[in-house]
Amino acid sequence: MYSTNSKEGIIRFHLDEEEAEMVLEKHYGLKGGELKKLIGFDDLNFKYMPKENVNPFLNNLCQEGYIMKVTNYLDSKNNGFTEAQNNLMLFLKSKNISAPVPVKTLSGEYFVKVKIPTKLTGSLQAQREHNVRLLEFIPGTTMKDVPLTYSVLFNLGTFIANFDEALKGFSHSAYETHSSIWHLRSMPNIIQHLEVVQNSEQRHLVRAIVDAFIKDVLAVEDNLNKGLIHGDFNENNVLMSKCESGNWEVSAILDFGDSHLSCYLFEVAISLCYITLECKKNGLEPITGAGHLLAGYLKVSPNFQMDYKLLKVIATCARFCQSLVLGLKAHCLNPENTYVLGTQALGWSLVNILWETPIQEFTKELTSVISSYGLKIE
């Protein structure tokens, strides 16, 4: 595992199942049962179904089990940010928005600092402190495993807008200073890792998009409406369930490691990046699919600041470059982890097509879809 969240670079770390079980018993009073390591990007995650419990703060075991989340070393330096995420999840529960809920340790805290590796060996002579949390597991089907339709995309758009509206009632001081290379405004920093892109045409494309992002987006960022955003509405972080009608609807949202204060336009942009990719995988027209998600968002938030040029630059291009380059960098450091290559197969071809799409064509298609819902853009 590794972290891309600091100028200090990417730091890999490892925790095997036996060590994880020791941490769970020592700090959470849970033991026995089944433990399985899950795929992840910056953090380590384990699915855990305990058999025995001596935790006084845990009266009843969650029937679906738990997720043990071990935060990367760099983010673990910021205890306030870990606390902010925990408070945010508890806040969402109070607003009836389904999200993982943190569990208290034996000492009554919502996270514990653990030195990893837990034991030093001849080849492992350095220990670093990592924040460890236990979250209730939420069952469901990730969006990537659901038959994608324009109706699903519209529903997702309404969910994201309602989520952003709910977060206007939440605050935590840690968000005032938190930054990450994964935040969209940090996108130009990927130039530092461009050596991992072997194709010269792809490197040229990234540089062109970075230049446009600085010139067209960052120059006007201060004029855009801001608030707390999730920051990573992708196909792996959205859970869905099938209704009695047979339609799929969003049932829960996962992973708040990229939540931060930013522009609402960036929230939508990040979502559209991954949605256009999923559309391509499912045989749907990417820009048309983006229009349906936008329509859902506008249905809930009609005063959303719409700027098609900015949306094209940041939604369909800048986030793609960020994901593609950082994914390659992470893979170079840990070739065994193929999860980080999720956008590579179609990403380069799609971002090139979208970058070459004239803004007039991009705008016309989005406007047409949004208008089909009887919505108007102010």
C-alpha positions as CSV (number, residue, x, y, z in Angstrom):
1,M,0.0,0.0,0.0
2,Y,1.1,3.6,-0.5
3,S,0.0,7.2,0.0
4,T,-0.1,9.8,-2.7
5,N,-1.3,12.5,-0.3
6,S,1.8,14.5,0.3
7,K,4.9,16.1,-1.3
8,E,6.7,13.5,0.9
9,G,5.9,11.0,-1.8
10,I,4.2,7.6,-1.9
11,I,4.9,5.4,1.2
12,R,4.0,1.7,1.0
13,F,3.0,-0.3,4.1
14,H,1.8,-3.8,4.9
15,L,-0.2,-5.5,7.6
16,D,-1.0,-9.2,7.3
17,E,-4.2,-10.9,8.6
18,E,-2.5,-12.2,11.7
19,E,-1.3,-8.8,12.8
20,A,-4.7,-7.3,12.0
21,E,-6.4,-9.9,14.2
22,M,-4.0,-8.9,17.1
23,V,-4.9,-5.3,16.7
24,L,-8.7,-6.0,16.7
25,E,-8.5,-8.1,19.9
26,K,-6.2,-5.7,21.7
27,H,-8.0,-2.5,20.9
28,Y,-11.6,-3.5,20.1
29,G,-12.1,-6.6,22.2
30,L,-13.1,-8.7,19.2
31,K,-11.6,-12.1,18.2
32,G,-12.3,-15.2,16.2
33,G,-14.3,-15.3,13.1
34,E,-13.3,-14.5,9.5
35,L,-10.9,-11.7,8.3
36,K,-10.3,-10.9,4.6
37,K,-8.1,-8.2,3.1
38,L,-9.9,-6.1,0.5
39,I,-8.6,-4.1,-2.5
40,G,-7.9,-0.4,-1.9
41,F,-5.9,2.6,-3.1
42,D,-4.2,4.6,-0.3
43,D,-5.4,2.6,2.8
44,L,-5.6,-1.0,3.9
45,N,-9.1,-2.4,4.4
46,F,-10.2,-5.7,5.9
47,K,-13.7,-7.3,6.0
48,Y,-14.2,-8.8,9.5
49,M,-16.9,-11.1,10.9
50,P,-16.0,-11.6,14.6
51,K,-17.2,-14.4,16.8
52,E,-16.4,-13.1,20.3
53,N,-16.9,-9.7,21.8
54,V,-15.8,-8.2,25.1
55,N,-16.1,-4.5,24.1
56,P,-18.4,-2.7,26.6
57,F,-19.3,-0.1,23.9
58,L,-20.5,-2.7,21.5
59,N,-23.6,-4.3,22.9
60,N,-24.6,-6.2,19.7
61,L,-22.4,-7.3,16.9
62,C,-23.3,-6.0,13.5
63,Q,-24.8,-9.0,11.6
64,E,-23.1,-7.9,8.4
65,G,-19.7,-7.6,10.0
66,Y,-17.2,-4.7,9.9
67,I,-14.6,-3.0,7.9
68,M,-11.2,-2.5,9.6
69,K,-9.6,0.6,7.9
70,V,-5.9,1.2,8.4
71,T,-5.2,4.8,7.2
72,N,-1.9,5.4,5.3
73,Y,0.9,6.9,7.3
74,L,0.8,10.4,5.8
75,D,-3.0,10.9,6.4
76,S,-2.5,9.3,9.9
77,K,-0.4,12.3,10.9
78,N,-3.6,14.4,10.9
79,N,-5.6,13.1,13.8
80,G,-8.1,15.9,13.3
81,F,-8.9,14.7,9.8
82,T,-9.6,11.2,11.0
83,E,-11.8,12.7,13.7
84,A,-13.6,14.8,11.1
85,Q,-14.4,11.8,9.0
86,N,-15.8,9.9,12.0
87,N,-17.9,12.9,13.0
88,L,-19.1,13.3,9.4
89,M,-20.3,9.7,9.2
90,L,-22.1,10.0,12.5
91,F,-23.7,13.2,11.2
92,L,-24.9,11.5,8.1
93,K,-26.5,8.8,10.2
94,S,-28.5,11.5,12.1
95,K,-29.7,12.8,8.7
96,N,-30.8,9.3,7.6
97,I,-28.1,9.1,4.9
98,S,-26.7,5.6,4.8
99,A,-22.9,5.5,5.3
100,P,-20.5,3.4,7.4
101,V,-20.6,4.2,11.1
102,P,-17.5,4.0,13.3
103,V,-17.2,1.7,16.3
104,K,-15.6,2.7,19.6
105,T,-12.4,1.1,20.9
106,L,-12.1,-0.5,24.3
107,S,-11.0,2.9,25.6
108,G,-14.1,4.6,24.1
109,E,-12.4,6.4,21.2
110,Y,-13.4,6.2,17.5
111,F,-9.9,5.4,16.3
112,V,-6.6,4.1,17.7
113,K,-3.0,4.8,16.7
114,V,-1.1,1.6,15.9
115,K,2.6,1.1,15.0
116,I,3.0,-0.9,11.8
117,P,4.5,-3.3,11.3
118,T,3.5,-4.5,14.7
119,K,6.7,-6.5,15.1
120,L,10.1,-5.6,13.8
121,T,12.0,-8.2,11.8
122,G,15.4,-8.3,10.1
123,S,14.0,-6.7,6.9
124,L,11.6,-4.4,8.6
125,Q,13.4,-2.0,10.9
126,A,11.0,1.0,10.8
127,Q,7.6,1.4,12.4
128,R,5.2,4.2,11.6
129,E,2.0,5.1,13.3
130,H,-1.3,4.5,11.5
131,N,-4.8,5.4,12.5
132,V,-7.0,2.3,12.7
133,R,-10.8,2.4,12.7
134,L,-13.6,-0.1,12.7
135,L,-16.7,0.7,10.7
136,E,-20.0,-1.2,10.4
137,F,-20.2,-3.0,7.1
138,I,-23.0,-1.9,4.8
139,P,-24.2,-4.6,2.4
140,G,-25.1,-3.7,-1.2
141,T,-24.1,-3.8,-4.8
142,T,-21.5,-1.3,-6.0
143,M,-22.5,0.8,-8.9
144,K,-19.9,-0.8,-11.1
145,D,-21.8,-4.1,-10.8
146,V,-25.2,-2.7,-11.7
147,P,-26.6,-2.5,-15.2
148,L,-26.1,1.1,-16.0
149,T,-29.0,3.1,-17.4
150,Y,-29.8,6.8,-17.8
151,S,-32.4,6.4,-15.0
152,V,-29.6,5.2,-12.7
153,L,-27.5,8.2,-13.6
154,F,-30.3,10.6,-12.9
155,N,-30.9,9.0,-9.5
156,L,-27.2,9.3,-8.7
157,G,-27.3,13.0,-9.6
158,T,-30.2,13.6,-7.2
159,F,-28.4,11.7,-4.5
160,I,-25.2,13.7,-4.9
161,A,-27.1,17.0,-4.7
162,N,-29.0,15.9,-1.6
163,F,-25.7,14.8,-0.1
164,D,-24.1,18.1,-0.7
165,E,-27.1,19.9,0.6
166,A,-27.0,17.9,3.8
167,L,-23.3,18.6,4.4
168,K,-24.1,22.3,4.6
169,G,-25.2,21.6,8.1
170,F,-21.8,20.0,9.1
171,S,-18.4,21.5,9.9
172,H,-15.1,20.5,11.5
173,S,-12.0,22.6,11.9
174,A,-9.8,20.0,10.4
175,Y,-11.3,20.6,7.0
176,E,-10.1,24.2,7.0
177,T,-6.5,23.2,6.4
178,H,-6.7,19.7,5.0
179,S,-5.1,19.2,1.5
180,S,-4.3,16.2,-0.7
181,I,-2.8,15.5,-4.1
182,W,-6.2,13.9,-4.9
183,H,-8.1,17.2,-4.4
184,L,-8.9,18.5,-7.8
185,R,-7.3,21.9,-7.2
186,S,-4.0,19.9,-6.7
187,M,-4.3,18.4,-10.2
188,P,-1.4,20.4,-11.7
189,N,1.0,18.6,-9.3
190,I,0.7,15.4,-11.4
191,I,3.4,16.9,-13.6
192,Q,5.8,15.8,-10.9
193,H,5.0,12.2,-11.7
194,L,4.7,12.4,-15.5
195,E,7.8,10.2,-16.0
196,V,5.5,7.1,-15.4
197,V,3.6,7.9,-18.6
198,Q,5.6,6.2,-21.3
199,N,3.6,7.4,-24.3
200,S,4.8,10.8,-25.5
201,E,1.4,11.7,-27.0
202,Q,-0.2,11.0,-23.6
203,R,2.3,13.1,-21.8
204,H,1.7,16.0,-24.3
205,L,-2.1,15.6,-23.6
206,V,-1.6,15.8,-19.9
207,R,0.5,18.9,-20.1
208,A,-2.1,20.6,-22.4
209,I,-4.9,19.7,-19.9
210,V,-2.9,20.9,-16.9
211,D,-2.2,24.2,-18.7
212,A,-5.9,24.6,-19.5
213,F,-6.9,23.8,-15.9
214,I,-4.6,26.4,-14.5
215,K,-5.6,29.0,-17.0
216,D,-9.4,28.4,-17.2
217,V,-10.3,26.9,-13.8
218,L,-7.9,27.9,-11.1
219,A,-8.0,31.5,-12.3
220,V,-11.7,31.7,-11.5
221,E,-11.9,29.2,-8.5
222,D,-12.5,32.0,-6.0
223,N,-15.7,33.0,-7.8
224,L,-17.2,29.5,-7.5
225,N,-19.6,28.4,-4.7
226,K,-17.9,26.2,-2.1
227,G,-18.7,23.9,0.7
228,L,-17.9,20.4,2.1
229,I,-17.9,17.8,-0.7
230,H,-17.4,14.0,-0.7
231,G,-14.7,14.4,-3.4
232,D,-14.8,10.9,-4.8
233,F,-18.2,9.7,-6.1
234,N,-16.9,6.9,-8.2
235,E,-18.3,3.5,-9.1
236,N,-16.7,1.7,-6.2
237,N,-17.9,4.2,-3.5
238,V,-21.6,4.1,-4.4
239,L,-23.8,1.2,-3.2
240,M,-27.1,0.5,-4.9
241,S,-30.2,-1.7,-4.2
242,K,-33.0,-2.8,-6.4
243,C,-36.5,-1.4,-5.5
244,E,-39.7,-3.3,-5.7
245,S,-40.3,-1.7,-9.1
246,G,-37.1,-3.3,-10.4
247,N,-35.2,0.0,-10.6
248,W,-31.8,0.5,-9.0
249,E,-31.4,3.3,-6.6
250,V,-28.5,4.6,-4.5
251,S,-28.6,3.1,-1.0
252,A,-25.3,4.2,0.6
253,I,-22.1,6.1,0.1
254,L,-18.7,4.9,1.2
255,D,-15.2,6.3,1.8
256,F,-14.8,9.8,3.1
257,G,-11.0,9.9,2.8
258,D,-11.2,12.5,0.0
259,S,-13.9,14.7,1.7
260,H,-12.8,18.3,1.8
261,L,-13.8,21.9,1.4
262,S,-14.0,22.7,-2.3
263,C,-16.2,24.0,-5.2
264,Y,-19.5,22.2,-5.8
265,L,-18.5,22.3,-9.5
266,F,-15.6,20.1,-8.6
267,E,-17.9,17.6,-6.8
268,V,-20.0,17.3,-10.0
269,A,-16.8,17.2,-12.2
270,I,-15.3,14.3,-10.3
271,S,-18.5,12.4,-10.5
272,L,-18.8,13.0,-14.2
273,C,-15.3,11.7,-14.8
274,Y,-16.1,8.3,-13.5
275,I,-19.6,8.3,-14.9
276,T,-18.4,8.9,-18.5
277,L,-16.0,6.0,-18.1
278,E,-18.8,3.7,-16.8
279,C,-21.0,4.8,-19.7
280,K,-18.3,3.7,-22.1
281,K,-18.0,0.3,-20.4
282,N,-21.7,-0.2,-20.6
283,G,-22.2,0.9,-24.2
284,L,-23.9,4.2,-23.3
285,E,-22.9,7.6,-24.8
286,P,-20.6,9.2,-22.3
287,I,-21.6,12.8,-22.8
288,T,-25.3,11.9,-22.8
289,G,-24.8,9.9,-19.6
290,A,-23.2,13.0,-18.1
291,G,-26.2,15.0,-19.0
292,H,-28.6,12.7,-17.1
293,L,-26.5,12.9,-14.0
294,L,-26.4,16.7,-14.3
295,A,-30.1,16.7,-14.7
296,G,-30.6,14.8,-11.5
297,Y,-28.2,17.2,-9.7
298,L,-30.0,20.3,-11.1
299,K,-33.4,18.8,-10.1
300,V,-32.4,19.1,-6.4
301,S,-30.0,22.1,-6.8
302,P,-31.4,24.4,-9.5
303,N,-29.1,27.2,-8.5
304,F,-26.0,25.2,-9.2
305,Q,-23.3,27.3,-11.0
306,M,-23.2,25.7,-14.4
307,D,-20.2,26.5,-16.7
308,Y,-19.9,24.1,-19.6
309,K,-16.4,25.1,-20.4
310,L,-15.1,24.6,-16.9
311,L,-17.1,21.4,-16.6
312,K,-15.5,20.0,-19.7
313,V,-12.0,20.9,-18.7
314,I,-12.3,19.6,-15.2
315,A,-14.9,16.9,-15.4
316,T,-14.0,15.0,-18.6
317,C,-10.3,15.8,-18.7
318,A,-8.5,17.1,-15.5
319,R,-9.8,14.4,-13.2
320,F,-9.1,11.7,-15.8
321,C,-5.4,12.9,-16.0
322,Q,-5.2,12.9,-12.2
323,S,-6.5,9.4,-11.9
324,L,-4.5,8.0,-14.8
325,V,-1.1,9.5,-13.8
326,L,-1.4,8.8,-10.1
327,G,-2.7,5.3,-10.8
328,L,0.4,4.6,-12.9
329,K,2.7,6.0,-10.3
330,A,1.1,3.8,-7.6
331,H,1.3,0.7,-9.8
332,C,5.0,1.3,-10.5
333,L,5.7,1.2,-6.8
334,N,3.4,-1.8,-6.1
335,P,2.9,-3.8,-9.3
336,E,0.8,-6.4,-7.5
337,N,-2.0,-4.0,-6.9
338,T,-4.0,-3.8,-10.1
339,Y,-6.9,-1.9,-8.4
340,V,-5.0,1.3,-9.0
341,L,-5.2,0.8,-12.8
342,G,-9.0,0.9,-12.9
343,T,-9.1,3.9,-15.3
344,Q,-6.2,2.9,-17.6
345,A,-7.9,0.5,-20.1
346,L,-10.4,3.0,-21.5
347,G,-9.3,6.2,-19.7
348,W,-6.6,7.4,-22.1
349,S,-8.7,6.9,-25.2
350,L,-11.8,8.5,-23.6
351,V,-10.0,11.6,-22.3
352,N,-8.5,12.1,-25.7
353,I,-11.9,11.9,-27.4
354,L,-13.5,14.2,-24.9
355,W,-10.7,16.7,-25.0
356,E,-11.0,16.9,-28.8
357,T,-14.8,17.3,-28.6
358,P,-15.7,21.0,-29.4
359,I,-17.2,22.9,-26.5
360,Q,-20.2,23.7,-28.7
361,E,-21.0,20.0,-29.3
362,F,-20.4,19.2,-25.6
363,T,-22.7,22.0,-24.5
364,K,-25.4,21.1,-27.0
365,E,-25.6,17.5,-25.9
366,L,-25.7,18.3,-22.2
367,T,-28.3,21.0,-22.7
368,S,-30.5,18.7,-24.8
369,V,-30.6,16.0,-22.1
370,I,-31.2,18.5,-19.2
371,S,-34.0,20.1,-21.2
372,S,-35.7,16.7,-21.7
373,Y,-36.4,16.7,-18.0
374,G,-38.1,20.1,-18.2
375,L,-35.2,21.7,-16.4
376,K,-33.7,25.1,-17.3
377,I,-30.2,26.3,-16.6
378,E,-30.0,29.8,-15.1
